[in-house]
Amino acid sequence: MEKNRHYVIVGSGVASVYAAKAIRDHDLDAEISIVGAEPSFPYHRIKLSKGLFTDLHQEKVSIKKEKWFVQNKINLQANTTVTSIDTVNRTVTSADGQMIAYHKLLLCTGATNRKLDIAGAALPGVHSIRDRNDADRLKAALQPGDRIAIIGGGVQGVETAWSFIEAGYAVTIIEAAPRLMIRQLDERSAALLEQRMLGRGADIRLGQGVATITGSGRAEGVELQDGSQLPCEHVVYSIGIVPNITLARQIGLEVRNGILVDEYMQTSAAHVYAAGDNAEFEGRVDGLWGSAIEQGTIAGSNMTGNPATYKRPVPLTLFNAFDTPLFSIGQVDEQCDISVTGLTEEYYSRLFIKGGVICGAIVFDNAAASLPYKTAIEQGIRLDGLDLQSSSIPDLMAEVTKRSQYQHQ
Ligand SMILES: Cc1cc2nc3c(=O)[nH]c(=O)nc-3n(C[C@H](O)[C@H](O)[C@H](O)COP(=O)(O)OP(=O)(O)OC[C@H]3O[C@@H](n4cnc5c(N)ncnc54)[C@H](O)[C@@H]3O)c2cc1C
């Protein structure tokens, strides 16, 4: 092992915490530093939509307590933005002029919210939530009775809408696609969710782009592409992410949408790794919490010389808003060979099957039972010999679980 080992991680999100943990698990003596632009300990970013009106500064929102960093001798330098990297001399330099030497470098710079590119988007009253500051600023700007227009009906937009409604604000969700949460839901489950949302006071405009944000001096409304006007005091948009790859570009790493990494989370430069929302693996930036944890862990392990490879997790969305717990897992599109549907008035589930194995599932009104579906997809349990047309989903899942256990005996 090299002497003077200093692992430096740029960015203090979830990927960096799990990378630091993996490094410490394998290397008890090395120095580990996380250098992050945000002022605090790494926190559960996903709480910013699900728990917008809870106290986002309480300790339990942190991913690990301060004690954990001390015990594991992980040096966290908050409020510090890295502005340049020298890969020849292996140093990073921060905005305040500090130079830090590394022997292995990990970029966990995450992503920024995609900017809304329409007239009026820069007006006060237009918000997008990526970090705790954004959430604090938005909450401080609210007045009782304010109306909120939410642009983007993906998971984050719908969860944010529910937070506002629970806090007593009037909400309209505007989504350009023909249905909400189009990556997670099929037509039927999206329609059921929409009914629930309407029943709990949300106004929903589907298949509608926003043409402009109107107002003089501050946002006063949005104008939709069909010319209709929605007066509101605030606009909150959530229309995707842009990976933070400026530093990677500066040092000539191969980038496309994100920083290109192989299955070891290694970039195109020696000693430099990337993980989380800034990393592009096999043509895609995952942009998901679970992937950031896994990629951070894999990167950390490889940085210490313990080979581990990244296998993209089956995408799983656990959702619980508008009194509707649901999960969506794997590939849930109409490209499957066959699907099995379970439906009563209030309950809906659907299994998507391709090539004799389950490739995806949507279960509405029950988010607790996702594990058997995840296992079935990950293990590729075959459904041979089962009568898919006349079996119910619970029967199929019982059989799949049995086969999965048998496979592991
Ligand atoms: C409101 C919200 C809700 C979400 N909900 C879900 C969900 O339900 N499920 C899900 O799977 N995912 C969700 N996500 C996405 C999830 O949060 C991300 O995938 C995850 O946080 C990525 O972690 P990361 O460590 O890669 O990056 P980030 O969490 O983005 O952290 C990167 C950190 O690096 C810092 N940084 C950037 N550049 C520099 C620099 N030059 N120097 C120093 N520091 C720098 C940033 O300030 C930031 O603190 C949500 C995201 C948001 C914003």
The ligand as an SDF file (V2000), in Angstrom:
LIG
                    3D

 53 58  0  0  0  0  0  0  0  0999 V2000
  -36.4560   17.2040   -3.6300 C   0  0  0  0  0  0  0  0  0  0  0  0
  -35.8410   15.9200   -4.1230 C   0  0  0  0  0  0  0  0  0  0  0  0
  -36.5230   14.7160   -3.9560 C   0  0  0  0  0  0  0  0  0  0  0  0
  -35.9640   13.5240   -4.4000 C   0  0  0  0  0  0  0  0  0  0  0  0
  -36.6490   12.3560   -4.2230 N   0  0  0  0  0  0  0  0  0  0  0  0
  -36.0940   11.2030   -4.6310 C   0  0  0  0  0  0  0  0  0  0  0  0
  -36.7720    9.9580   -4.4220 C   0  0  0  0  0  0  0  0  0  0  0  0
  -37.8820    9.9200   -3.8940 O   0  0  0  0  0  0  0  0  0  0  0  0
  -36.1560    8.8080   -4.8170 N   0  0  0  0  0  0  0  0  0  0  0  0
  -34.9270    8.8230   -5.4170 C   0  0  0  0  0  0  0  0  0  0  0  0
  -34.4050    7.7590   -5.7730 O   0  0  0  0  0  0  0  0  0  0  0  0
  -34.2580    9.9790   -5.6190 N   0  0  0  0  0  0  0  0  0  0  0  0
  -34.8120   11.1550   -5.2490 C   0  0  0  0  0  0  0  0  0  0  0  0
  -34.1310   12.3310   -5.4510 N   0  0  0  0  0  0  0  0  0  0  0  0
  -32.7930   12.2760   -6.0930 C   0  0  0  0  0  0  0  0  0  0  0  0
  -31.7180   11.9720   -5.0540 C   0  0  0  0  0  0  0  0  0  0  0  0
  -31.8120   12.8980   -4.0080 O   0  0  0  0  0  0  0  0  0  0  0  0
  -30.3420   12.0160   -5.7170 C   0  0  0  0  0  0  0  0  0  0  0  0
  -30.2800   10.9750   -6.6650 O   0  0  0  0  0  0  0  0  0  0  0  0
  -29.1960   11.8860   -4.7160 C   0  0  0  0  0  0  0  0  0  0  0  0
  -29.2710   12.8750   -3.7250 O   0  0  0  0  0  0  0  0  0  0  0  0
  -27.8480   11.9660   -5.4350 C   0  0  0  0  0  0  0  0  0  0  0  0
  -26.8170   11.9760   -4.4860 O   0  0  0  0  0  0  0  0  0  0  0  0
  -25.3480   12.5020   -4.8460 P   0  0  0  0  0  0  0  0  0  0  0  0
  -24.5510   12.2940   -3.6270 O   0  0  0  0  0  0  0  0  0  0  0  0
  -24.9110   11.9210   -6.1270 O   0  0  0  0  0  0  0  0  0  0  0  0
  -25.5160   14.0610   -5.1700 O   0  0  0  0  0  0  0  0  0  0  0  0
  -26.1540   15.2610   -4.4030 P   0  0  0  0  0  0  0  0  0  0  0  0
  -27.1270   14.8100   -3.3980 O   0  0  0  0  0  0  0  0  0  0  0  0
  -26.6020   16.2200   -5.4630 O   0  0  0  0  0  0  0  0  0  0  0  0
  -24.9230   15.9060   -3.6270 O   0  0  0  0  0  0  0  0  0  0  0  0
  -23.8740   16.5240   -4.3090 C   0  0  0  0  0  0  0  0  0  0  0  0
  -23.2200   17.5170   -3.3910 C   0  0  0  0  0  0  0  0  0  0  0  0
  -22.0340   17.9980   -4.0240 O   0  0  0  0  0  0  0  0  0  0  0  0
  -21.9080   19.3810   -3.7780 C   0  0  0  0  0  0  0  0  0  0  0  0
  -21.0050   19.9510   -4.7900 N   0  0  0  0  0  0  0  0  0  0  0  0
  -21.2330   20.1020   -6.1130 C   0  0  0  0  0  0  0  0  0  0  0  0
  -20.1540   20.6590   -6.7140 N   0  0  0  0  0  0  0  0  0  0  0  0
  -19.2420   20.8510   -5.7490 C   0  0  0  0  0  0  0  0  0  0  0  0
  -17.9180   21.4000   -5.7330 C   0  0  0  0  0  0  0  0  0  0  0  0
  -17.3390   21.8390   -6.8430 N   0  0  0  0  0  0  0  0  0  0  0  0
  -17.2720   21.4610   -4.5520 N   0  0  0  0  0  0  0  0  0  0  0  0
  -17.8320   21.0060   -3.4070 C   0  0  0  0  0  0  0  0  0  0  0  0
  -19.0670   20.4870   -3.3670 N   0  0  0  0  0  0  0  0  0  0  0  0
  -19.7730   20.3990   -4.5210 C   0  0  0  0  0  0  0  0  0  0  0  0
  -23.3390   19.8770   -3.8460 C   0  0  0  0  0  0  0  0  0  0  0  0
  -23.4640   21.1230   -3.1980 O   0  0  0  0  0  0  0  0  0  0  0  0
  -24.0660   18.7490   -3.1000 C   0  0  0  0  0  0  0  0  0  0  0  0
  -24.0780   18.9970   -1.7270 O   0  0  0  0  0  0  0  0  0  0  0  0
  -34.6820   13.5370   -5.0320 C   0  0  0  0  0  0  0  0  0  0  0  0
  -34.0020   14.7560   -5.1960 C   0  0  0  0  0  0  0  0  0  0  0  0
  -34.5720   15.9380   -4.7530 C   0  0  0  0  0  0  0  0  0  0  0  0
  -33.8360   17.2400   -4.9510 C   0  0  0  0  0  0  0  0  0  0  0  0
  1  2  1  0
  2  3  1  0
  2 52  2  0
  3  4  2  0
  4  5  1  0
  4 50  1  0
  5  6  2  0
  6  7  1  0
  6 13  1  0
  7  8  2  0
  7  9  1  0
  9 10  1  0
 10 11  2  0
 10 12  1  0
 12 13  2  0
 13 14  1  0
 14 15  1  0
 14 50  1  0
 15 16  1  0
 16 17  1  0
 16 18  1  0
 18 19  1  0
 18 20  1  0
 20 21  1  0
 20 22  1  0
 22 23  1  0
 23 24  1  0
 24 25  2  0
 24 26  1  0
 24 27  1  0
 27 28  1  0
 28 29  2  0
 28 30  1  0
 28 31  1  0
 31 32  1  0
 32 33  1  0
 33 34  1  0
 33 48  1  0
 34 35  1  0
 35 36  1  0
 35 46  1  0
 36 37  1  0
 36 45  1  0
 37 38  2  0
 38 39  1  0
 39 40  1  0
 39 45  2  0
 40 41  1  0
 40 42  2  0
 42 43  1  0
 43 44  2  0
 44 45  1  0
 46 47  1  0
 46 48  1  0
 48 49  1  0
 50 51  2  0
 51 52  1  0
 52 53  1  0
M  END
$$$$
